[in-house]
Amino acid sequence: MAAPLHLVAYLLAGLAGGLLALRTGIPAAPLAGALLGAGVLSMSGRLDTAQWPAGTRTLLEIGIGTVIGTGLTSTALGELRQLWRPAVLITLALVGAGLVVGLACSRLLGVDPVVALLGAAPGGISGMSLVGAEFGVGAAVASLHAVRLITVLLVLPLAVRLVLGGQPAPPG
């Protein structure tokens, strides 16, 4: 198959995976499903590795940045004025913990240090997989974040209910 047809095949595999994942209700379903669909096709060895046209990654990064940026509202800014101290503390704690866990995974479990550090870093699947792609490990980083995100979204609501005695915390 010619290179442009390979890209079409990868796009169709990603589209199919993303649409199928949407039906499951899992967190970040379209991204996780597209990653799985295109990844399975790539790992099958039936097609050459995708060679995307120059600028494709840049356009995708601009698109993802735009989607994330549109979620930053004046309400969020107002909340940040009150929550900046916890935001700094949480950020420092999570980055520090991510570095410790990433280095431990690398040294104790033999995981590639770049994969381990980026996979343990706080952040969303989209952003961290793009950072990982810059280092050539985007799929591995996305996989680690997908496992983390799904686990957190399944376990944390239960943990919050247990800690707070079945009552959700009051807003603000």
C-alpha positions as CSV (number, residue, x, y, z in Angstrom):
1,M,0.0,0.0,0.0
2,A,1.3,3.5,-0.8
3,A,2.3,5.8,2.0
4,P,-0.8,8.1,1.7
5,L,-3.0,5.0,1.8
6,H,-1.2,3.9,5.0
7,L,-2.1,7.2,6.6
8,V,-5.8,6.7,5.6
9,A,-5.7,3.2,7.1
10,Y,-4.2,4.6,10.4
11,L,-6.8,7.4,10.4
12,L,-9.7,4.9,9.9
13,A,-8.3,2.6,12.6
14,G,-8.1,5.5,15.0
15,L,-11.5,6.7,14.1
16,A,-13.0,3.3,14.5
17,G,-11.3,2.8,17.9
18,G,-12.3,6.3,19.1
19,L,-16.0,5.7,18.1
20,L,-16.1,2.3,19.7
21,A,-14.5,3.6,22.9
22,L,-17.2,6.3,23.1
23,R,-19.8,3.6,23.5
24,T,-18.0,2.3,26.6
25,G,-18.2,5.4,28.7
26,I,-14.6,5.2,29.7
27,P,-12.8,8.5,30.5
28,A,-11.0,10.2,27.6
29,A,-12.7,7.6,25.4
30,P,-12.1,9.1,22.0
31,L,-8.4,9.6,22.7
32,A,-7.9,6.2,24.3
33,G,-9.8,4.4,21.6
34,A,-8.1,6.1,18.8
35,L,-4.7,5.4,20.4
36,L,-5.7,1.7,20.8
37,G,-7.1,1.4,17.2
38,A,-4.1,3.0,15.5
39,G,-1.7,1.3,17.9
40,V,-3.0,-2.1,17.2
41,L,-2.8,-1.5,13.5
42,S,0.8,-0.2,13.9
43,M,1.9,-3.1,16.1
44,S,0.4,-5.6,13.7
45,G,3.3,-5.0,11.4
46,R,1.0,-5.1,8.3
47,L,1.8,-1.5,7.5
48,D,4.9,0.6,7.5
49,T,5.3,3.1,10.3
50,A,3.2,6.2,9.6
51,Q,5.1,9.1,8.1
52,W,2.9,12.1,8.7
53,P,3.4,15.2,6.5
54,A,5.5,18.0,8.0
55,G,3.5,20.3,10.3
56,T,0.9,17.7,11.2
57,R,2.0,17.4,14.8
58,T,2.2,21.2,15.1
59,L,-1.4,21.5,13.9
60,L,-2.6,18.9,16.3
61,E,-0.8,20.5,19.2
62,I,-2.4,23.9,18.3
63,G,-5.8,22.2,18.2
64,I,-5.4,20.5,21.5
65,G,-4.0,23.7,23.1
66,T,-7.1,25.5,21.7
67,V,-9.5,23.0,23.1
68,I,-7.8,23.1,26.5
69,G,-7.6,26.9,26.4
70,T,-11.3,27.3,25.8
71,G,-11.9,25.7,29.1
72,L,-10.1,28.5,30.9
73,T,-12.9,30.9,31.8
74,S,-13.3,34.0,33.9
75,T,-15.0,31.9,36.5
76,A,-11.9,29.6,36.7
77,L,-9.7,32.7,37.0
78,G,-11.9,34.0,39.9
79,E,-11.6,30.6,41.7
80,L,-7.8,30.7,41.2
81,R,-7.6,34.0,43.0
82,Q,-8.9,32.1,46.1
83,L,-7.2,28.8,45.4
84,W,-3.7,29.9,44.4
85,R,-2.0,28.6,47.6
86,P,-3.5,25.1,47.4
87,A,-2.8,25.1,43.6
88,V,0.9,25.8,44.3
89,L,1.1,23.3,47.1
90,I,-0.7,20.6,45.1
91,T,1.4,21.3,42.0
92,L,4.7,21.1,43.9
93,A,3.6,17.9,45.7
94,L,2.4,16.1,42.5
95,V,5.5,17.1,40.5
96,G,7.7,16.0,43.3
97,A,5.8,12.7,43.7
98,G,5.9,12.2,40.0
99,L,9.6,12.6,39.9
100,V,10.1,10.1,42.8
101,V,7.7,7.5,41.4
102,G,9.1,7.9,37.8
103,L,12.7,7.5,39.0
104,A,11.7,4.5,41.1
105,C,9.9,2.8,38.2
106,S,12.9,3.4,36.0
107,R,15.4,2.1,38.5
108,L,13.4,-0.7,40.2
109,L,11.3,-1.9,37.3
110,G,13.6,-1.2,34.4
111,V,11.2,1.2,32.6
112,D,12.8,3.6,30.2
113,P,13.5,6.8,32.3
114,V,11.8,9.1,29.8
115,V,8.6,6.9,29.7
116,A,8.7,6.5,33.5
117,L,9.1,10.2,34.3
118,L,6.6,11.5,31.8
119,G,4.2,8.7,32.6
120,A,4.3,9.5,36.3
121,A,4.1,13.3,35.8
122,P,0.8,15.0,36.7
123,G,-1.1,16.0,33.6
124,G,-3.7,14.9,31.2
125,I,-3.5,12.2,28.6
126,S,-3.6,14.6,25.6
127,G,-0.9,17.0,26.8
128,M,1.5,14.4,28.3
129,S,1.2,12.1,25.2
130,L,2.2,15.1,23.0
131,V,5.2,15.8,25.3
132,G,6.0,12.1,25.1
133,A,5.8,12.2,21.3
134,E,8.4,14.9,21.3
135,F,10.7,12.3,22.9
136,G,9.5,9.4,20.7
137,V,7.5,7.7,23.5
138,G,4.1,9.2,23.1
139,A,2.2,5.9,22.9
140,A,3.8,4.5,26.0
141,V,3.2,7.7,28.0
142,A,-0.4,7.9,26.8
143,S,-0.9,4.3,27.9
144,L,0.4,5.0,31.4
145,H,-1.8,8.1,31.7
146,A,-4.8,6.2,30.4
147,V,-4.4,3.5,33.1
148,R,-3.9,6.2,35.8
149,L,-6.9,8.3,34.6
150,I,-9.3,5.4,34.4
151,T,-8.2,4.1,37.8
152,V,-8.5,7.6,39.4
153,L,-12.0,8.2,37.9
154,L,-13.2,4.8,39.1
155,V,-11.6,4.8,42.5
156,L,-11.6,8.4,43.7
157,P,-15.3,9.0,43.9
158,L,-15.7,6.0,46.1
159,A,-12.7,7.1,48.2
160,V,-14.1,10.6,48.6
161,R,-17.5,9.1,49.8
162,L,-15.7,6.8,52.3
163,V,-13.6,9.6,53.6
164,L,-16.5,12.1,53.9
165,G,-18.9,9.5,55.3
166,G,-21.1,9.3,52.2
167,Q,-21.6,13.0,51.9
168,P,-20.1,15.0,49.0
169,A,-18.1,18.0,50.0
170,P,-20.0,21.3,49.7
171,P,-18.9,23.4,46.7
172,G,-16.4,26.2,47.2
